[in-house]
Amino acid sequence: MRIERKVGVGVAIFGSALLVLSGAIPALAGNGASARLAHATGVRFASVANATSTSFGGWVFTPTTATSVTAEFKVPALTCTSKLTGVGPITVMATGKSTAPNFNAAGIILECSSGHPAAAAAVVVDGVATTSTHALFVGDLMKSTIVNSLTKTTATVQDLTTGHTFKLTKSGTGAKALQELIIDDSLANSAGTQLPVANFGKITFSKGAVSAKPLGMVTPRTGVNMETAGKVLQILTGALSGTLKNSFLTTWKHS
């Protein structure tokens, strides 16, 4: 059955800058990283048919009284070719007015460039992006969280892995919640062109919650697959799983 409606305020693109990470030790980790995220292109209303999007895959929640959204996931190993690709596993909260929503996000941005993987932790508050210079390693356990009130919005990404721990957090002016997302988002180059999806294999998002409630207790909610305008499936989003229904799997299918 075709769902001819919009999933509220959809995320367009998390980052519009390419990562430049030097000295990969090992894959995805970097010393003296010069990662940058020029700016977040913000939030747009995304038309959704059959619960699909051309810019992200994951789960979307729309309680307008939400105070937080959080999830944990492990840094995946990218399979890179010579093609420039990217993806951003993140949590998102759109706030403010639906006609001009604020984009707030926390997570990591991943890129394949000339056959080499690169990564950086990043947060965005009110559309202003900040990236971390801390190295990321395949298998690191990350936690991304957005906490929101009418007076303050805070985005935080943490590496919870022993020996690799760090926290990146930024705050800004609060506003009413519009929508919460836990997704694999698309990236764009500096010219604003959306990149093909990097082959991340599979990512399990766990301990997902909105306003401290397990995802399975949050309504309304919608699972969204990412596909091209030509209906080629790029990211397959799994059902909510686990005893608390607070986990789900995303699987790369096509760039």
N, C-alpha and C positions, 0 to 999 in steps of 0.2 A: 504494500500500500504506500502510495506516495504522500509524503507529508508536506503540503504546500503552506508552510508558515515559516516564521523566523524564530530562531532560538534566541530571543532577546537581543542583547548587545553582544555581538561576537567579536572575538579578537582578530585583528587583521594580521599584523606581523610584529613579533617581539622585538627583533633587532634589525637595524638597517646598516650595520657596519660589519665588515669581515674581520674575523679574528686574525691577529698576527702574533703567533706564539713562537718564541725561539727556543732552541735547545730541548727538544722533546725527550724527556727522560722519565719513565718510558713513554709509550704511546699515551697521548692526551696530557701528560704532565709537562710542565715547563718551568725553567728558571729564568728570572728576569723578564717575565712576560710583559709584552706591550699590548695586551688585549685592549680593544676599545669598542664601545658601542655608541655610535654617533648620536642616535636618537631613536626613541621608540616612535613608530609611526601612528600609534594610538589605537583607538577602538573604532570599529565600524559595525553597522548592522549587516550581518551576513545572511543571505538567503539560504535556507536549508531545505533540501529535498531528500526524502528518505534518510533523514538525520545524517546529512553529509555536509562537509565544508571544503572549500578549495584552499583553505589556509591553515587548518589545524585538525587534529584528531584527539579525542578524549571525552571527558564528561563535563557537562554544563549544568549549573544549578542556579535557580533564580529567586531565592528568598530575598526580599528587599529589606529585611530586618537583620541580615547576617552581620556578625561582628568579626568573623575570622574565617579563613580557609587555609588548610595545611595538608601536606602530604610528604611522604618519604620515598626515595627511589635511589637506585645505585647507578653510578656513572657507567654507561654502556661502552663496549668496545665497538668502534666504528669500523666498517669495512669500506675502505676508500679506493676509488679509482682516480683517474686523472681529472674527472669532472668535478667542478666546484659545487659542493652541496652543503646543506646545513639543516639543523633542527634545534629546537629549544624546549626541553622538558621543564615545565614551569607550573606554578600556581598563579592564578590571576584573580583580582577583584576589580570590577568596573564600578565606579562610584560617580555621584553627582547627578547631572541631568541627562536623560536619555537622548536629548538632542545634541549634546556635546559632552559625552562621558569622559571621566578621567581614567587613565590606564595605569594600573598598579600590578606589578608582577615580581616574582622571585623564583630563581632557579638557575639553570646553567644554559649556556649557548655552546653548541658543538658544530664543528666545521671540518670538512675535508677539502684541502687545497693542494693541488699538484700531487695527489696521492698520499698526503700526510694529514693525520688528525690533529685538531687543536680544540681547546676547551677553555672556558672561563666561567666563574660564577658571576651572576649579575642580578641586580634589582632595579626596578623602575617604580618611581613614585610620582604621581601626577604627570606622567609622560617623560620624566627626566631620568635617564639611565645612568647607572654606576656599575662598573665592572671591577672585579677583584684581581689582584696580581698573584694570589696564592695558586700554587700548582694543584691540578686535579689529576687523579689517578683512576684508571679503570677499576671498577669495583668499589670505589668510595661510596659510603652511605651518606646521601644528602637529605637535608630537611628544608623545605621551603614553606614560608608562612606569610600571610598577609593578615594584619590585625587592624580593624577599622572602627572608628566612631565618627560622630558628627564633627568632632574637633581635631582628630588626628588619625592619619593612616601611616602604618609602619610595615615595610617589606623587609623580610629577613631570609637569608639563605645561609645554612650551616653545613659544614662537613663534620659528620659525627664519628669519623673513622679514627681510631687510636693512632696517634703519630702524625695525623694529617689535619687535626681539628683547627677550624677557624670559623669566624662569623662575619658576615657582611650585612649591615642593616642601615636603612635610611628611613626617615620620616618626613611627612608633609601634612598639609591641611586636610582634615577629614571631610567627609560628605556622606550622604545616604548611599547605602549599597544598592547596586542595580543587578549585578550578576557575579557568580563565582565560577571559576573554571580550574580544572586540573587537566593539563593537556600537553601534547607535543606540538609546539607551534612552529610555523614556518619562519625562515629568516630571509632577509633581503640584502642585496649588495648596496654599496654606497649610493648607487643611482636610484635605489628604490625598487629594483627588479627582484621579484621573489625567486629564491634559489630552489632548485630541485631538492627533494628530501634526502638527507644523508641516511645511508644504510646503518641504522642503529640496532638492527636485530630485533630484540624484544626489550621492553622496559616494564617492570612491575611497579606500579604506584601502590604504596601501602600506607596504613594508618591515616587514610584520607578522612578529613572531617570538615564540616562547615558549622561554625558556631559551636564547636566541640561535639557535635553530633556525628556519628558514623554516617558515611555517605548514603547507606541504604535507608536511613531515617530522614533524609532530606528530600523535600519535594517543593516545587516541581524539579525534575531532573531529566536530562536527555543525554544518551550516549551518541557521540558523533564520530563517524568515519571521515577521513580525509581522502578526497579524490580530485582528479583533474577536471577541468571543464568538459573534457571528453569522456568522463565517467570511468577513468582508470583508477582503481583503488590504490592509494598510496600508504595510508595508515589504517589498520584494522583495530578498532577499539573493542575490548572484551567486556563481558558483563561484570557487574559488581560481584565480588566473591569474598570468601572468608567467613568465619563465624559471625563477625560483626558487619559483613557486607561493606567493608571499608577499603577494599583493594580492587585493582583491575589491571589487566595486561594490555599494552599496546604493542602491535607488531608491524614492523616495516614490510611493505609489500612491493613498492615501486617508487623510484625517484620522481 
